[in-house]
Amino acid sequence: MNKSVTVINITGTICSIQFFLAPLMTYHYNQLSGERQFVSLDAPRPFRYNGVRYRRYFLSLMKKNVIVAQSGGPTCVINSSLRGVIDAAREFDNIGTVYGGCHGIEGVLKEELLNLSDQPEEEIALLRYTPVAGSIGTCRYKLKSHQTEDYNRVIDVLKAHNVGYFLYNGGNDSMDTAHKIAQMAKQRDLDLIAVGIPKTIDNDVGDSEFKLIDHTPGYGSTAKYWLHTVQYANEENKGSCPADPVLVLQAMGRKIGFIPAAARLADPKREMPLLIYLAESPCSLDELTEQVHAKVKEAGRCIVVISEGFNVGDVGAVKDSFGHTSFSASQITVAQIVVNYLNQRGLPAKGSARGNVPGTDQRHSMGYASSIDLDEAYRLGQKAMELAATGQGGFMSTILREQGLIYNVRYDKVPLELVANSERTFPENWILPGGCDVSHDFIRYAAPLVGEDMLTLPMIGGRQRLTRFEPIYAEKKLPEYVPEAECVDSKKESNP
């Protein structure tokens, strides 16, 4: 059926157009002007339509639901991005219900969809202060090209629940999943918009020139964790150095050194006896030992912060389902190997070396969360929802730093194909000669991300008040399904 309606374009000219009632127009709420707009997917300019009756009719035809899901290791601020998506969705009249895929793409495959639109406002607000992925879960399930049954199942679930928008929050591999779903939608002519939301404490998404994304949500809070951890470790080491002159701390960051490098933020004036070893540090275990000895001779003590990916030989590594080494599950830690080696060689002072290996607390210690990180994660969630609602699929929301002395950022988009499975490297010129410290350029880059204040957390009875969603799930409309990778794993177990 064709309809003739009167519209006013952005120049103020009144005109009459005819169009077919099909999804060629999307409806957009302009937050700046407070006006509602129809946006043609074909035309380069938005048109504002004043007819209330036709507006409601079109919205009833065009409203689509959203699935937002998370993948990979969580962060202190991952729920802040989720909150940004939920809040932004309310501003667009073409958006229906926002569902959370429980445990990432696995929840989509299993049709486990939590209704986020009907959750209490208080619980949504508390997402800002709730760390990691307990609210809707995460996963390490990767859609591979040959898993045709999984792809068909995703389509069936999306169609069954009138989903027109898929938002995926994660790192490198997660952006690959979002990219594949975006490609699938295009190839199969589906009415689906797929958008990525960046997240990783490793800060390894994007390029080494920081043109695709300046930094990823989660990194600023983990950097703040290490700032304070090294401050406190220095007090410990300074007080106990007659018995334990060397303290070795192991930091996350499989193949990239942004996390251990953040230790330098605790001592930008380089007054501590601090040595920092990244996965990229160009030195051997023997060279590390000589550098530790020199520092002990100079200061009487030494603090070593070392990456879990520093090459010390075989650690009995275990791989996760993404194929990445899970150092926290290895048979022995890098820190323990270094401690053992230092003690076997002997120290140029009485006492011995001892180690400390923080684990997932590096990414879930909400008391160390950066307010800057929380705010930026929220904005990236908002930006992703805006991209989806305005028909801009196949992109990841991104954050780019403006040039100048004052720290300032802008939010933009970058094609998923450029960031899917990308992996930036730590700039070589940020590693000082000798491989045991980082430059002042790194400090200038990272210092604004941690903020200057400590977060105030909501407390009840001495315990932190966290988000607790009500179990409001979408009604299942499809038969039970077992993801393909799980089928393969069960076959391996039954046929060893």
FENVENRA-V447586 format. One record per residue. N is the residue number from 1. RES is the residue in one letter. SS is DSSP state (@ for helix, = for strand, . for the rest). Layout:
# FENVENRA-V447586
n=N res=RES ss=SS
n=N res=RES ss=SS
This chain:
# FENVENRA-V447586
n=1 res=M ss=.
n=2 res=N ss==
n=3 res=K ss==
n=4 res=S ss==
n=5 res=V ss==
n=6 res=T ss==
n=7 res=V ss==
n=8 res=I ss==
n=9 res=N ss==
n=10 res=I ss=.
n=11 res=T ss=.
n=12 res=G ss=.
n=13 res=T ss=.
n=14 res=I ss==
n=15 res=C ss==
n=16 res=S ss==
n=17 res=I ss==
n=18 res=Q ss==
n=19 res=F ss==
n=20 res=F ss==
n=21 res=L ss=.
n=22 res=A ss=.
n=23 res=P ss=.
n=24 res=L ss=.
n=25 res=M ss==
n=26 res=T ss==
n=27 res=Y ss==
n=28 res=H ss==
n=29 res=Y ss==
n=30 res=N ss=.
n=31 res=Q ss=.
n=32 res=L ss=.
n=33 res=S ss=.
n=34 res=G ss=.
n=35 res=E ss=.
n=36 res=R ss==
n=37 res=Q ss==
n=38 res=F ss==
n=39 res=V ss==
n=40 res=S ss==
n=41 res=L ss=.
n=42 res=D ss=.
n=43 res=A ss=.
n=44 res=P ss=.
n=45 res=R ss=.
n=46 res=P ss==
n=47 res=F ss==
n=48 res=R ss==
n=49 res=Y ss==
n=50 res=N ss=.
n=51 res=G ss=.
n=52 res=V ss=@
n=53 res=R ss=@
n=54 res=Y ss=@
n=55 res=R ss=@
n=56 res=R ss=@
n=57 res=Y ss=@
n=58 res=F ss=@
n=59 res=L ss=@
n=60 res=S ss=@
n=61 res=L ss=@
n=62 res=M ss=@
n=63 res=K ss=.
n=64 res=K ss==
n=65 res=N ss==
n=66 res=V ss==
n=67 res=I ss==
n=68 res=V ss==
n=69 res=A ss==
n=70 res=Q ss==
n=71 res=S ss=.
n=72 res=G ss=.
n=73 res=G ss=.
n=74 res=P ss=.
n=75 res=T ss=.
n=76 res=C ss=.
n=77 res=V ss=.
n=78 res=I ss=@
n=79 res=N ss=@
n=80 res=S ss=@
n=81 res=S ss=@
n=82 res=L ss=@
n=83 res=R ss=@
n=84 res=G ss=@
n=85 res=V ss=@
n=86 res=I ss=@
n=87 res=D ss=@
n=88 res=A ss=@
n=89 res=A ss=@
n=90 res=R ss=.
n=91 res=E ss=.
n=92 res=F ss=.
n=93 res=D ss=.
n=94 res=N ss=.
n=95 res=I ss==
n=96 res=G ss==
n=97 res=T ss==
n=98 res=V ss==
n=99 res=Y ss==
n=100 res=G ss==
n=101 res=G ss==
n=102 res=C ss=.
n=103 res=H ss=.
n=104 res=G ss=@
n=105 res=I ss=@
n=106 res=E ss=@
n=107 res=G ss=@
n=108 res=V ss=@
n=109 res=L ss=@
n=110 res=K ss=.
n=111 res=E ss=.
n=112 res=E ss=.
n=113 res=L ss==
n=114 res=L ss==
n=115 res=N ss==
n=116 res=L ss=.
n=117 res=S ss=.
n=118 res=D ss=.
n=119 res=Q ss=.
n=120 res=P ss=.
n=121 res=E ss=@
n=122 res=E ss=@
n=123 res=E ss=@
n=124 res=I ss=@
n=125 res=A ss=@
n=126 res=L ss=@
n=127 res=L ss=@
n=128 res=R ss=@
n=129 res=Y ss=@
n=130 res=T ss=.
n=131 res=P ss=.
n=132 res=V ss=.
n=133 res=A ss=.
n=134 res=G ss=.
n=135 res=S ss=.
n=136 res=I ss=.
n=137 res=G ss=.
n=138 res=T ss=.
n=139 res=C ss=.
n=140 res=R ss=.
n=141 res=Y ss=.
n=142 res=K ss=.
n=143 res=L ss=.
n=144 res=K ss=.
n=145 res=S ss=.
n=146 res=H ss=.
n=147 res=Q ss=.
n=148 res=T ss=@
n=149 res=E ss=@
n=150 res=D ss=@
n=151 res=Y ss=@
n=152 res=N ss=@
n=153 res=R ss=@
n=154 res=V ss=@
n=155 res=I ss=@
n=156 res=D ss=@
n=157 res=V ss=@
n=158 res=L ss=@
n=159 res=K ss=@
n=160 res=A ss=@
n=161 res=H ss=.
n=162 res=N ss=.
n=163 res=V ss==
n=164 res=G ss==
n=165 res=Y ss==
n=166 res=F ss==
n=167 res=L ss==
n=168 res=Y ss==
n=169 res=N ss==
n=170 res=G ss==
n=171 res=G ss=.
n=172 res=N ss=@
n=173 res=D ss=@
n=174 res=S ss=@
n=175 res=M ss=@
n=176 res=D ss=@
n=177 res=T ss=@
n=178 res=A ss=@
n=179 res=H ss=@
n=180 res=K ss=@
n=181 res=I ss=@
n=182 res=A ss=@
n=183 res=Q ss=@
n=184 res=M ss=@
n=185 res=A ss=@
n=186 res=K ss=@
n=187 res=Q ss=@
n=188 res=R ss=.
n=189 res=D ss=.
n=190 res=L ss=.
n=191 res=D ss=.
n=192 res=L ss=.
n=193 res=I ss==
n=194 res=A ss==
n=195 res=V ss==
n=196 res=G ss==
n=197 res=I ss==
n=198 res=P ss==
n=199 res=K ss=.
n=200 res=T ss=.
n=201 res=I ss=.
n=202 res=D ss=.
n=203 res=N ss=.
n=204 res=D ss=.
n=205 res=V ss=.
n=206 res=G ss=.
n=207 res=D ss=.
n=208 res=S ss=.
n=209 res=E ss=.
n=210 res=F ss=.
n=211 res=K ss=.
n=212 res=L ss=.
n=213 res=I ss=.
n=214 res=D ss=.
n=215 res=H ss=.
n=216 res=T ss=.
n=217 res=P ss=.
n=218 res=G ss=.
n=219 res=Y ss=@
n=220 res=G ss=@
n=221 res=S ss=@
n=222 res=T ss=@
n=223 res=A ss=@
n=224 res=K ss=@
n=225 res=Y ss=@
n=226 res=W ss=@
n=227 res=L ss=@
n=228 res=H ss=@
n=229 res=T ss=@
n=230 res=V ss=@
n=231 res=Q ss=@
n=232 res=Y ss=@
n=233 res=A ss=@
n=234 res=N ss=@
n=235 res=E ss=@
n=236 res=E ss=@
n=237 res=N ss=@
n=238 res=K ss=@
n=239 res=G ss=@
n=240 res=S ss=@
n=241 res=C ss=.
n=242 res=P ss=.
n=243 res=A ss=.
n=244 res=D ss=.
n=245 res=P ss=.
n=246 res=V ss==
n=247 res=L ss==
n=248 res=V ss==
n=249 res=L ss==
n=250 res=Q ss==
n=251 res=A ss==
n=252 res=M ss=.
n=253 res=G ss=.
n=254 res=R ss=.
n=255 res=K ss=.
n=256 res=I ss=.
n=257 res=G ss=.
n=258 res=F ss=@
n=259 res=I ss=@
n=260 res=P ss=@
n=261 res=A ss=@
n=262 res=A ss=@
n=263 res=A ss=@
n=264 res=R ss=@
n=265 res=L ss=@
n=266 res=A ss=@
n=267 res=D ss=@
n=268 res=P ss=.
n=269 res=K ss=.
n=270 res=R ss=.
n=271 res=E ss=.
n=272 res=M ss=.
n=273 res=P ss=.
n=274 res=L ss==
n=275 res=L ss==
n=276 res=I ss==
n=277 res=Y ss==
n=278 res=L ss=.
n=279 res=A ss=.
n=280 res=E ss=.
n=281 res=S ss=.
n=282 res=P ss=.
n=283 res=C ss=.
n=284 res=S ss=.
n=285 res=L ss=@
n=286 res=D ss=@
n=287 res=E ss=@
n=288 res=L ss=@
n=289 res=T ss=@
n=290 res=E ss=@
n=291 res=Q ss=@
n=292 res=V ss=@
n=293 res=H ss=@
n=294 res=A ss=@
n=295 res=K ss=@
n=296 res=V ss=@
n=297 res=K ss=@
n=298 res=E ss=@
n=299 res=A ss=@
n=300 res=G ss=.
n=301 res=R ss=.
n=302 res=C ss==
n=303 res=I ss==
n=304 res=V ss==
n=305 res=V ss==
n=306 res=I ss==
n=307 res=S ss==
n=308 res=E ss=.
n=309 res=G ss=.
n=310 res=F ss=.
n=311 res=N ss=.
n=312 res=V ss=.
n=313 res=G ss=.
n=314 res=D ss=.
n=315 res=V ss=.
n=316 res=G ss=.
n=317 res=A ss=.
n=318 res=V ss=.
n=319 res=K ss==
n=320 res=D ss=.
n=321 res=S ss=.
n=322 res=F ss=.
n=323 res=G ss=.
n=324 res=H ss=.
n=325 res=T ss==
n=326 res=S ss=.
n=327 res=F ss=@
n=328 res=S ss=@
n=329 res=A ss=@
n=330 res=S ss=.
n=331 res=Q ss=.
n=332 res=I ss=.
n=333 res=T ss=.
n=334 res=V ss=@
n=335 res=A ss=@
n=336 res=Q ss=@
n=337 res=I ss=@
n=338 res=V ss=@
n=339 res=V ss=@
n=340 res=N ss=@
n=341 res=Y ss=@
n=342 res=L ss=@
n=343 res=N ss=@
n=344 res=Q ss=@
n=345 res=R ss=@
n=346 res=G ss=.
n=347 res=L ss=.
n=348 res=P ss=.
n=349 res=A ss=.
n=350 res=K ss=.
n=351 res=G ss=.
n=352 res=S ss=.
n=353 res=A ss==
n=354 res=R ss==
n=355 res=G ss==
n=356 res=N ss==
n=357 res=V ss==
n=358 res=P ss=.
n=359 res=G ss=.
n=360 res=T ss=.
n=361 res=D ss=@
n=362 res=Q ss=@
n=363 res=R ss=@
n=364 res=H ss=@
n=365 res=S ss=.
n=366 res=M ss=@
n=367 res=G ss=@
n=368 res=Y ss=@
n=369 res=A ss=.
n=370 res=S ss=.
n=371 res=S ss=@
n=372 res=I ss=@
n=373 res=D ss=@
n=374 res=L ss=@
n=375 res=D ss=@
n=376 res=E ss=@
n=377 res=A ss=@
n=378 res=Y ss=@
n=379 res=R ss=@
n=380 res=L ss=@
n=381 res=G ss=@
n=382 res=Q ss=@
n=383 res=K ss=@
n=384 res=A ss=@
n=385 res=M ss=@
n=386 res=E ss=@
n=387 res=L ss=@
n=388 res=A ss=@
n=389 res=A ss=@
n=390 res=T ss=.
n=391 res=G ss=.
n=392 res=Q ss=.
n=393 res=G ss=.
n=394 res=G ss=.
n=395 res=F ss==
n=396 res=M ss==
n=397 res=S ss==
n=398 res=T ss==
n=399 res=I ss==
n=400 res=L ss==
n=401 res=R ss==
n=402 res=E ss=.
n=403 res=Q ss=.
n=404 res=G ss=.
n=405 res=L ss=.
n=406 res=I ss=.
n=407 res=Y ss=.
n=408 res=N ss=.
n=409 res=V ss==
n=410 res=R ss==
n=411 res=Y ss==
n=412 res=D ss==
n=413 res=K ss==
n=414 res=V ss==
n=415 res=P ss==
n=416 res=L ss=@
n=417 res=E ss=@
n=418 res=L ss=@
n=419 res=V ss=@
n=420 res=A ss=.
n=421 res=N ss=.
n=422 res=S ss=.
n=423 res=E ss=.
n=424 res=R ss=.
n=425 res=T ss=.
n=426 res=F ss=.
n=427 res=P ss=.
n=428 res=E ss=@
n=429 res=N ss=@
n=430 res=W ss=@
n=431 res=I ss==
n=432 res=L ss=.
n=433 res=P ss=.
n=434 res=G ss=.
n=435 res=G ss=.
n=436 res=C ss=.
n=437 res=D ss=.
n=438 res=V ss==
n=439 res=S ss=.
n=440 res=H ss=@
n=441 res=D ss=@
n=442 res=F ss=@
n=443 res=I ss=@
n=444 res=R ss=@
n=445 res=Y ss=@
n=446 res=A ss=@
n=447 res=A ss=@
n=448 res=P ss=@
n=449 res=L ss=@
n=450 res=V ss=@
n=451 res=G ss=.
n=452 res=E ss=.
n=453 res=D ss=.
n=454 res=M ss=.
n=455 res=L ss=.
n=456 res=T ss=.
n=457 res=L ss=.
n=458 res=P ss=.
n=459 res=M ss==
n=460 res=I ss==
n=461 res=G ss=.
n=462 res=G ss=.
n=463 res=R ss==
n=464 res=Q ss==
n=465 res=R ss=.
n=466 res=L ss=.
n=467 res=T ss=.
n=468 res=R ss=.
n=469 res=F ss=.
n=470 res=E ss=.
n=471 res=P ss=.
n=472 res=I ss=.
n=473 res=Y ss==
n=474 res=A ss=.
n=475 res=E ss=.
n=476 res=K ss=.
n=477 res=K ss=.
n=478 res=L ss=.
n=479 res=P ss=.
n=480 res=E ss=.
n=481 res=Y ss=.
n=482 res=V ss=.
n=483 res=P ss=.
n=484 res=E ss=@
n=485 res=A ss=@
n=486 res=E ss=@
n=487 res=C ss=@
n=488 res=V ss=@
n=489 res=D ss=@
n=490 res=S ss=@
n=491 res=K ss=@
n=492 res=K ss=@
n=493 res=E ss=@
n=494 res=S ss=@
n=495 res=N ss=.
n=496 res=P ss=.
